[in-house]
Amino acid sequence: MSETSPTSPATPRNTLLPGIAAIALWMLVIAAMGAFAVLNHHVPRQMGLYLVLPVCTLIIVGVFGMLRMKRWGWALVLGGTLSVGLWCFYIYGLFHIAQTLVMGMLHIVFFFYLVRAQVRERMR
């Protein structure tokens, strides 16, 4: 079996794409901000303990798995980008804050980048 992908013969399958690294860094920052918001009581206690912290934990674990080019890490980050994007759209619908709409669209762009065939085939 060949070590190169069929779409780009010069690039090995297990190399990290620059977009994956950028998304991983961004999701790490987003997860850290969510965890610090819970710890500083900016999120209601029940929602923070049972919704925000588990999602942040899964995103952080997924980021480190995705950076090691594992499919489960990619799947966790994929779910994280979609859930954070949909959460931003929900907040925009409630409060009409333009920044959350922009952030939601950014996460949906990240989601579409991660589901590309070139990205999926690199994960083992």
DSSP file (Angstrom, degrees, kcal/mol; ACC not computed):
  #  RESIDUE AA STRUCTURE BP1 BP2  ACC     N-H-->O    O-->H-N    N-H-->O    O-->H-N    TCO  KAPPA ALPHA  PHI   PSI    X-CA   Y-CA   Z-CA
    1    1 A M              0   0    0      0, 0.0     2,-0.1     0, 0.0     0, 0.0   0.000 360.0 360.0 360.0 138.6    0.0    0.0    0.0
    2    2 A S        -     0   0    0      1,-0.1     0, 0.0     2,-0.1     0, 0.0  -0.435 360.0-143.2 -78.0 147.7    1.3    3.4   -0.9
    3    3 A E  S    S+     0   0    0     -2,-0.1    10,-2.2     2,-0.1     2,-0.3   0.498  77.9  80.8 -86.5  -5.5    2.2    6.0    1.7
    4    4 A T  B    S-A   12   0A   0      8,-0.2    -2,-0.1     9,-0.1     6,-0.1  -0.702  82.9-113.4-103.6 154.9    0.9    8.9   -0.4
    5    5 A S        -     0   0    0      6,-1.3     6,-0.2     3,-0.7     3,-0.1  -0.520  22.6-123.5 -82.7 153.7   -2.6   10.1   -1.0
    6    6 A P  S    S+     0   0    0      0, 0.0    -1,-0.1     0, 0.0    -2,-0.0   0.768 107.5  53.8 -69.8 -23.5   -4.2    9.7   -4.4
    7    7 A T  S    S+     0   0    0      1,-0.3   111,-0.0     4,-0.1    -3,-0.0   0.856 122.5  22.2 -81.5 -34.0   -5.0   13.4   -4.7
    8    8 A S    >   -     0   0    0      3,-0.2     3,-1.6    -3,-0.1    -3,-0.7  -0.832  67.4-170.0-134.2  97.2   -1.5   14.8   -4.0
    9    9 A P  T 3  S+     0   0    0      0, 0.0    -1,-0.1     0, 0.0    -6,-0.1   0.701  84.0  55.3 -64.2 -20.6    1.2   12.2   -4.7
   10   10 A A  T 3  S+     0   0    0     -6,-0.1    -2,-0.0     2,-0.1    -6,-0.0   0.614  93.9  79.3 -87.8 -11.3    4.1   14.2   -3.1
   11   11 A T  S <  S-     0   0    0     -3,-1.6    -6,-1.3    -6,-0.2    -3,-0.2  -0.851  79.5-128.6-103.4 124.8    2.3   14.6    0.3
   12   12 A P  B >   -A    4   0A   0      0, 0.0     3,-1.1     0, 0.0    -8,-0.2  -0.313  20.4-120.6 -66.5 154.7    2.4   11.8    2.8
   13   13 A R  T 3  S+     0   0    0    -10,-2.2    -9,-0.1     1,-0.2   -10,-0.0   0.840 105.9  51.6 -66.0 -35.8   -1.0   10.7    4.3
   14   14 A N  T 3  S+     0   0    0    -11,-0.3    -1,-0.2     2,-0.1     2,-0.2   0.193  80.3 116.7 -95.5  18.5   -0.1   11.4    7.9
   15   15 A T    <   -     0   0    0     -3,-1.1     2,-0.5     1,-0.1    -4,-0.0  -0.589  69.3-112.0 -84.4 151.4    1.2   15.0    7.6
   16   16 A L        -     0   0    0     -2,-0.2    -2,-0.1    51,-0.0    -1,-0.1  -0.690  24.5-135.9 -86.7 125.7   -0.7   17.7    9.3
   17   17 A L     >  -     0   0    0     -2,-0.5     4,-1.7     1,-0.1     3,-0.3  -0.520  18.0-123.3 -75.0 147.6   -2.5   20.3    7.1
   18   18 A P  H  > S+     0   0    0      0, 0.0     4,-2.2     0, 0.0     5,-0.2   0.853 111.4  56.5 -61.2 -34.1   -2.1   23.9    8.1
   19   19 A G  H  > S+     0   0    0      1,-0.2     4,-2.5     2,-0.2     5,-0.2   0.870 104.1  52.5 -65.3 -36.0   -5.8   24.3    8.4
   20   20 A I  H  > S+     0   0    0     -3,-0.3     4,-2.5     2,-0.2    -1,-0.2   0.915 109.7  48.9 -65.4 -42.3   -6.1   21.5   10.9
   21   21 A A  H  X S+     0   0    0     -4,-1.7     4,-2.3     2,-0.2    -2,-0.2   0.906 112.3  48.1 -63.8 -41.3   -3.4   23.1   13.1
   22   22 A A  H  X S+     0   0    0     -4,-2.2     4,-2.4     2,-0.2    -2,-0.2   0.914 113.0  47.2 -66.4 -42.8   -5.2   26.5   12.9
   23   23 A I  H  X S+     0   0    0     -4,-2.5     4,-2.8     2,-0.2     5,-0.2   0.894 111.1  52.8 -65.4 -39.2   -8.6   25.0   13.8
   24   24 A A  H  X S+     0   0    0     -4,-2.5     4,-1.9     2,-0.2    -2,-0.2   0.923 110.8  46.4 -62.3 -44.1   -7.0   23.0   16.6
   25   25 A L  H  X S+     0   0    0     -4,-2.3     4,-2.0     2,-0.2    -2,-0.2   0.920 113.6  48.8 -63.8 -43.6   -5.5   26.2   18.1
   26   26 A W  H  X S+     0   0    0     -4,-2.4     4,-2.4     1,-0.2    -2,-0.2   0.920 111.8  48.2 -63.3 -44.2   -8.7   28.1   17.7
   27   27 A M  H  X S+     0   0    0     -4,-2.8     4,-2.4     1,-0.2    -1,-0.2   0.835 108.3  55.2 -68.7 -30.9  -10.8   25.3   19.4
   28   28 A L  H  X S+     0   0    0     -4,-1.9     4,-2.3    -5,-0.2    -1,-0.2   0.916 109.9  46.6 -64.3 -42.6   -8.3   25.1   22.2
   29   29 A V  H  X S+     0   0    0     -4,-2.0     4,-2.4     2,-0.2    -2,-0.2   0.916 112.8  49.4 -64.8 -43.5   -8.8   28.8   22.9
   30   30 A I  H  X S+     0   0    0     -4,-2.4     4,-2.1     2,-0.2    -2,-0.2   0.911 112.3  47.7 -63.0 -43.0  -12.6   28.5   22.7
   31   31 A A  H  X S+     0   0    0     -4,-2.4     4,-2.3     2,-0.2    -1,-0.2   0.899 112.0  49.7 -66.3 -40.4  -12.6   25.6   25.1
   32   32 A A  H  X S+     0   0    0     -4,-2.3     4,-2.6     2,-0.2     5,-0.2   0.906 109.9  51.1 -64.9 -40.6  -10.3   27.4   27.5
   33   33 A M  H  X S+     0   0    0     -4,-2.4     4,-1.9     1,-0.2    -2,-0.2   0.901 110.8  49.2 -63.4 -39.8  -12.5   30.5   27.4
   34   34 A G  H  X S+     0   0    0     -4,-2.1     4,-1.8     2,-0.2    -2,-0.2   0.909 111.8  48.1 -64.8 -42.3  -15.6   28.3   28.1
   35   35 A A  H  X S+     0   0    0     -4,-2.3     4,-2.4     1,-0.2    -2,-0.2   0.908 112.4  48.3 -65.9 -41.5  -13.9   26.6   31.1
   36   36 A F  H  X S+     0   0    0     -4,-2.6     4,-1.9     1,-0.2    -1,-0.2   0.843 107.9  56.0 -68.0 -32.1  -12.7   29.9   32.5
   37   37 A A  H  <>S+     0   0    0     -4,-1.9     5,-3.0    -5,-0.2     6,-0.7   0.897 110.2  45.3 -64.8 -39.6  -16.2   31.4   32.1
   38   38 A V  H ><5S+     0   0    0     -4,-1.8     3,-1.5     3,-0.2    -2,-0.2   0.928 113.1  49.7 -67.9 -44.3  -17.6   28.5   34.2
   39   39 A L  H 3<5S+     0   0    0     -4,-2.4    -2,-0.2     1,-0.3    -1,-0.2   0.803 111.6  48.6 -67.0 -28.4  -14.9   28.8   36.8
   40   40 A N  T 3<5S-     0   0    0     -4,-1.9    -1,-0.3    -5,-0.2    -2,-0.2   0.245 116.0-114.5 -95.0  12.7  -15.5   32.6   37.1
   41   41 A H  T < 5S+     0   0    0     -3,-1.5    -3,-0.2     1,-0.1    -2,-0.1   0.822  77.1 130.2  61.0  37.3  -19.3   32.1   37.5
   42   42 A H      < +     0   0    0     -5,-3.0    -4,-0.2    -6,-0.2    -1,-0.1   0.474  67.3  57.9 -91.9  -5.2  -20.2   33.9   34.2
   43   43 A V  S    S-     0   0    0     -6,-0.7     5,-0.1    -5,-0.2    -2,-0.1  -0.966 105.1 -94.2-121.7 139.1  -22.3   30.9   33.3
   44   44 A P     >  -     0   0    0      0, 0.0     4,-2.9     0, 0.0     5,-0.2  -0.242  39.9-117.8 -53.0 142.1  -25.2   29.6   35.5
   45   45 A R  H  > S+     0   0    0      1,-0.2     4,-2.5     2,-0.2     5,-0.2   0.878 108.4  44.4 -54.8 -50.2  -24.0   26.9   37.8
   46   46 A Q  H  > S+     0   0    0      1,-0.2     4,-2.1     2,-0.2    -1,-0.2   0.918 117.0  45.2 -65.8 -42.6  -26.1   24.0   36.5
   47   47 A M  H  >>S+     0   0    0      1,-0.2     5,-1.9     2,-0.2     4,-1.7   0.886 114.5  50.0 -67.8 -37.0  -25.6   24.8   32.8
   48   48 A G  I  <>S+     0   0    0     -4,-2.9     5,-2.5     3,-0.2    -2,-0.2   0.912 114.7  42.1 -67.0 -42.6  -21.9   25.2   33.4
   49   49 A L  I  <5S+     0   0    0     -4,-2.5    -2,-0.2    -5,-0.2    -1,-0.2   0.863 125.7  31.4 -74.2 -35.4  -21.4   22.0   35.2
   50   50 A Y  I  <5S+     0   0    0     -4,-2.1    -2,-0.2    -5,-0.2    -1,-0.2   0.563 134.3  17.3-104.4  -9.2  -23.5   19.8   33.1
   51   51 A L  I  X5S+     0   0    0     -4,-1.7     4,-1.6    -5,-0.2    -3,-0.2   0.680 122.7  40.6-125.0 -54.6  -23.2   21.3   29.6
   52   52 A V  I  ><S+     0   0    0     -5,-1.9     4,-2.7     2,-0.2     5,-0.2   0.945 114.0  47.9 -72.3 -49.4  -20.3   23.7   29.2
   53   53 A L  H  ><S+     0   0    0     -5,-2.5     4,-2.5     1,-0.2     5,-0.2   0.910 112.5  47.8 -62.9 -43.8  -17.5   21.9   31.1
   54   54 A P  H  > S+     0   0    0      0, 0.0     4,-2.5     0, 0.0    -1,-0.2   0.918 113.9  47.8 -63.1 -39.4  -18.1   18.4   29.5
   55   55 A V  H  X S+     0   0    0     -4,-1.6     4,-2.3     2,-0.2    -2,-0.2   0.926 112.6  48.9 -65.2 -43.2  -18.2   20.0   26.0
   56   56 A C  H  X S+     0   0    0     -4,-2.7     4,-2.4     2,-0.2    -1,-0.2   0.901 111.6  50.1 -61.9 -40.5  -15.0   21.9   26.7
   57   57 A T  H  X S+     0   0    0     -4,-2.5     4,-2.5    -5,-0.2     5,-0.2   0.924 110.9  48.2 -64.1 -44.7  -13.4   18.8   28.0
   58   58 A L  H  X S+     0   0    0     -4,-2.5     4,-2.5     1,-0.2    -1,-0.2   0.877 111.3  51.1 -64.3 -36.7  -14.4   16.8   24.9
   59   59 A I  H  X S+     0   0    0     -4,-2.3     4,-2.5     2,-0.2    -2,-0.2   0.925 110.8  47.9 -66.1 -43.5  -13.1   19.6   22.6
   60   60 A I  H  X S+     0   0    0     -4,-2.4     4,-1.9     2,-0.2    -2,-0.2   0.928 114.1  46.1 -64.2 -44.4   -9.7   19.7   24.4
   61   61 A V  H  X S+     0   0    0     -4,-2.5     4,-1.9     1,-0.2    -1,-0.2   0.911 113.4  50.8 -62.3 -41.4   -9.3   15.9   24.3
   62   62 A G  H  X S+     0   0    0     -4,-2.5     4,-2.8    -5,-0.2    15,-0.2   0.863 105.6  55.4 -64.7 -37.2  -10.4   16.0   20.6
   63   63 A V  H  X S+     0   0    0     -4,-2.5     4,-2.4     2,-0.2    -1,-0.2   0.937 109.7  45.6 -62.0 -46.7   -7.9   18.7   19.7
   64   64 A F  H  X S+     0   0    0     -4,-1.9     4,-0.8     1,-0.2    -1,-0.2   0.857 114.5  49.0 -68.0 -32.8   -5.0   16.6   21.1
   65   65 A G  H  <>S+     0   0    0     -4,-1.9     5,-2.4     2,-0.2     8,-0.3   0.888 111.2  49.5 -69.3 -38.8   -6.3   13.5   19.3
   66   66 A M  H ><5S+     0   0    0     -4,-2.8     3,-1.8     7,-0.4    -2,-0.2   0.875 105.8  56.0 -68.9 -36.0   -6.7   15.4   16.0
   67   67 A L  H 3<5S+     0   0    0     -4,-2.4    -1,-0.2     1,-0.3    -2,-0.2   0.774 105.8  52.0 -66.8 -23.8   -3.2   16.8   16.3
   68   68 A R  T 3<5S-     0   0    0     -4,-0.8    -1,-0.3    -3,-0.3    -2,-0.2   0.303 121.3-114.8 -89.3   7.9   -2.0   13.2   16.5
   69   69 A M  T < 5 +     0   0    0     -3,-1.8    55,-1.9     1,-0.2     2,-0.4   0.841  61.9 155.3  63.4  38.2   -4.0   12.6   13.3
   70   70 A K     >< -     0   0    0     -5,-2.4     4,-1.9    53,-0.2    -1,-0.2  -0.765  46.9-136.3 -95.2 141.5   -6.5   10.2   15.0
   71   71 A R  H  > S+     0   0    0     -2,-0.4     4,-2.3     1,-0.2     5,-0.1   0.867 104.3  55.3 -65.9 -36.3  -10.0    9.8   13.6
   72   72 A W  H  > S+     0   0    0      2,-0.2     4,-2.1     1,-0.2    -1,-0.2   0.867 107.4  50.2 -66.3 -35.0  -11.7   10.0   17.0
   73   73 A G  H  > S+     0   0    0     -8,-0.3     4,-2.3     2,-0.2    -7,-0.4   0.903 109.9  50.4 -66.7 -41.1  -10.0   13.3   17.7
   74   74 A W  H  X S+     0   0    0     -4,-1.9     4,-2.5    -9,-0.2    -2,-0.2   0.911 110.5  50.2 -61.0 -42.5  -11.1   14.6   14.3
   75   75 A A  H  X S+     0   0    0     -4,-2.3     4,-2.4     2,-0.2    -2,-0.2   0.890 110.2  49.3 -65.9 -40.0  -14.7   13.5   15.1
   76   76 A L  H  X S+     0   0    0     -4,-2.1     4,-2.1     2,-0.2    -1,-0.2   0.917 113.9  45.0 -65.9 -42.3  -14.7   15.2   18.5
   77   77 A V  H  X S+     0   0    0     -4,-2.3     4,-2.8   -15,-0.2     5,-0.2   0.877 111.0  54.8 -68.8 -36.5  -13.4   18.5   17.0
   78   78 A L  H  X S+     0   0    0     -4,-2.5     4,-1.9    -5,-0.2    -2,-0.2   0.935 111.3  44.3 -60.4 -46.7  -15.9   18.1   14.2
   79   79 A G  H  X S+     0   0    0     -4,-2.4     4,-2.6     1,-0.2    -2,-0.2   0.858 112.6  53.4 -65.2 -35.5  -18.7   17.8   16.7
   80   80 A G  H  X S+     0   0    0     -4,-2.1     4,-2.6     2,-0.2     5,-0.3   0.906 108.2  48.2 -66.7 -42.3  -17.3   20.7   18.7
   81   81 A T  H  X S+     0   0    0     -4,-2.8     4,-2.1     2,-0.2    -2,-0.2   0.909 114.7  46.4 -65.9 -39.9  -17.2   23.1   15.8
   82   82 A L  H  X S+     0   0    0     -4,-1.9     4,-2.6    -5,-0.2    -2,-0.2   0.929 114.5  46.1 -67.4 -44.2  -20.7   22.2   14.9
   83   83 A S  H  X S+     0   0    0     -4,-2.6     4,-2.2     2,-0.2    -2,-0.2   0.900 114.5  46.7 -68.5 -39.6  -22.1   22.5   18.4
   84   84 A V  H  X S+     0   0    0     -4,-2.6     4,-2.2     2,-0.2    -1,-0.2   0.905 113.2  50.6 -67.8 -39.5  -20.3   25.8   19.1
   85   85 A G  H  X S+     0   0    0     -4,-2.1     4,-1.9    -5,-0.3    -2,-0.2   0.932 112.6  45.1 -62.1 -45.8  -21.5   27.2   15.8
   86   86 A L  H  X S+     0   0    0     -4,-2.6     4,-2.1     1,-0.2    -1,-0.2   0.868 111.0  54.1 -66.8 -35.4  -25.1   26.2   16.4
   87   87 A W  H  X S+     0   0    0     -4,-2.2     4,-2.5     2,-0.2    -1,-0.2   0.899 107.3  51.3 -63.4 -40.2  -24.8   27.6   20.0
   88   88 A C  H  X S+     0   0    0     -4,-2.2     4,-2.3     1,-0.2    -2,-0.2   0.899 109.5  49.7 -63.8 -40.2  -23.7   30.9   18.5
   89   89 A F  H  X S+     0   0    0     -4,-1.9     4,-2.1     2,-0.2    -1,-0.2   0.876 110.2  51.3 -65.5 -36.2  -26.6   31.0   16.2
   90   90 A Y  H  X S+     0   0    0     -4,-2.1     4,-1.6     2,-0.2    -2,-0.2   0.927 110.5  47.6 -64.7 -45.3  -28.9   30.3   19.1
   91   91 A I  H  X S+     0   0    0     -4,-2.5     4,-2.8     1,-0.2     5,-0.5   0.887 110.7  52.7 -63.7 -38.4  -27.5   33.1   21.1
   92   92 A Y  H  X S+     0   0    0     -4,-2.3     4,-2.3     1,-0.2    -1,-0.2   0.906 107.2  52.5 -63.2 -40.1  -27.8   35.4   18.1
   93   93 A G  H  < S+     0   0    0     -4,-2.1    -1,-0.2     1,-0.2    -2,-0.2   0.837 115.5  41.1 -64.2 -32.7  -31.4   34.4   17.8
   94   94 A L  H  < S+     0   0    0     -4,-1.6    -2,-0.2    -5,-0.1    -1,-0.2   0.927 134.4  13.9 -79.5 -47.2  -32.1   35.3   21.4
   95   95 A F  H  < S-     0   0    0     -4,-2.8    -3,-0.2    -5,-0.1    -2,-0.2   0.532  86.7-131.7-113.6  -8.9  -30.0   38.5   21.8
   96   96 A H     <  +     0   0    0     -4,-2.3     2,-0.6    -5,-0.5    -4,-0.2   0.912  42.6 164.7  54.8  48.4  -29.2   39.7   18.2
   97   97 A I    >>  -     0   0    0     -6,-0.2     4,-1.1     1,-0.1     3,-0.8  -0.874  31.4-150.3 -96.0 118.9  -25.5   40.2   19.0
   98   98 A A  H 3> S+     0   0    0     -2,-0.6     4,-2.1     1,-0.3     3,-0.2   0.820  90.7  63.2 -63.1 -33.0  -23.7   40.5   15.6
   99   99 A Q  H 3> S+     0   0    0      1,-0.2     4,-2.4     2,-0.2    -1,-0.3   0.869 100.9  52.1 -61.9 -35.6  -20.4   39.1   17.0
  100  100 A T  H <> S+     0   0    0     -3,-0.8     4,-2.3     2,-0.2    -1,-0.2   0.842 106.8  53.3 -70.7 -30.6  -22.1   35.8   17.8
  101  101 A L  H  X S+     0   0    0     -4,-1.1     4,-2.2    -3,-0.2    -2,-0.2   0.923 111.1  46.0 -66.4 -43.0  -23.4   35.5   14.2
  102  102 A V  H  X S+     0   0    0     -4,-2.1     4,-2.2     2,-0.2    -2,-0.2   0.913 113.7  48.9 -64.2 -43.0  -19.9   36.1   12.8
  103  103 A M  H  X S+     0   0    0     -4,-2.4     4,-2.1     1,-0.2    -2,-0.2   0.885 110.1  51.7 -65.9 -38.1  -18.4   33.6   15.3
  104  104 A G  H  X S+     0   0    0     -4,-2.3     4,-1.9     2,-0.2    -1,-0.2   0.908 110.0  48.7 -63.4 -42.2  -21.1   31.0   14.4
  105  105 A M  H  X S+     0   0    0     -4,-2.2     4,-2.2     1,-0.2    -2,-0.2   0.885 109.0  53.9 -65.6 -37.3  -20.4   31.4   10.7
  106  106 A L  H  X S+     0   0    0     -4,-2.2     4,-2.1     1,-0.2    -1,-0.2   0.910 109.0  48.3 -62.0 -42.4  -16.7   31.0   11.3
  107  107 A H  H  X S+     0   0    0     -4,-2.1     4,-2.3     1,-0.2    -1,-0.2   0.858 109.5  52.2 -67.9 -34.4  -17.3   27.7   13.2
  108  108 A I  H  X S+     0   0    0     -4,-1.9     4,-2.5     2,-0.2    -1,-0.2   0.877 107.9  51.9 -68.9 -36.0  -19.5   26.5   10.3
  109  109 A V  H  X S+     0   0    0     -4,-2.2     4,-2.0     2,-0.2    -2,-0.2   0.913 109.9  49.8 -63.0 -41.8  -16.7   27.3    7.9
  110  110 A F  H  X S+     0   0    0     -4,-2.1     4,-2.4     2,-0.2    -2,-0.2   0.907 109.1  52.5 -61.0 -41.3  -14.4   25.2   10.1
  111  111 A F  H  X S+     0   0    0     -4,-2.3     4,-1.4     1,-0.2    -2,-0.2   0.935 109.7  47.6 -59.7 -47.2  -16.9   22.4   10.1
  112  112 A F  H  < S+     0   0    0     -4,-2.5     4,-0.3     1,-0.2    -1,-0.2   0.839 110.6  52.7 -66.2 -31.9  -17.0   22.4    6.3
  113  113 A Y  H >< S+     0   0    0     -4,-2.0     3,-1.2     1,-0.2     6,-0.3   0.921 108.5  50.4 -65.9 -42.7  -13.2   22.4    6.1
  114  114 A L  H 3< S+     0   0    0     -4,-2.4    -2,-0.2     1,-0.3    -1,-0.2   0.759 106.7  54.1 -70.2 -24.3  -13.0   19.4    8.4
  115  115 A V  T 3< S+     0   0    0     -4,-1.4    -1,-0.3    -5,-0.2    -2,-0.2   0.447  80.6 120.5 -90.8   2.1  -15.5   17.4    6.4
  116  116 A R  S <> S-     0   0    0     -3,-1.2     4,-2.5    -4,-0.3     3,-0.2  -0.303  73.8-121.4 -61.0 149.6  -13.6   17.8    3.1
  117  117 A A  H  > S+     0   0    0      1,-0.2     4,-2.4     2,-0.2     5,-0.2   0.868 111.0  56.8 -63.0 -37.8  -12.4   14.6    1.5
  118  118 A Q  H  > S+     0   0    0      1,-0.2     4,-0.6     2,-0.2    -1,-0.2   0.878 111.2  42.8 -63.3 -37.9   -8.8   15.6    1.7
  119  119 A V  H >> S+     0   0    0     -6,-0.3     4,-0.8    -3,-0.2     3,-0.7   0.918 113.7  51.6 -73.6 -44.1   -8.9   16.2    5.4
  120  120 A R  H >< S+     0   0    0     -4,-2.5     3,-0.7     1,-0.2    -2,-0.2   0.874 106.2  54.0 -61.7 -38.2  -10.9   13.0    6.1
  121  121 A E  H 3< S+     0   0    0     -4,-2.4    -1,-0.2     1,-0.2    -2,-0.2   0.718 101.9  59.3 -73.3 -18.1   -8.5   10.8    4.1
  122  122 A R  H << S+     0   0    0     -3,-0.7     2,-0.3    -4,-0.6    -1,-0.2   0.724  86.4  89.4 -80.8 -20.0   -5.5   12.0    6.2
  123  123 A M    <<        0   0    0     -4,-0.8   -53,-0.2    -3,-0.7   -54,-0.1  -0.586 360.0 360.0 -78.6 136.7   -7.0   10.8    9.5
  124  124 A R              0   0    0    -55,-1.9   -54,-0.2    -2,-0.3    -1,-0.1   0.425 360.0 360.0-102.9 360.0   -6.1    7.2   10.4
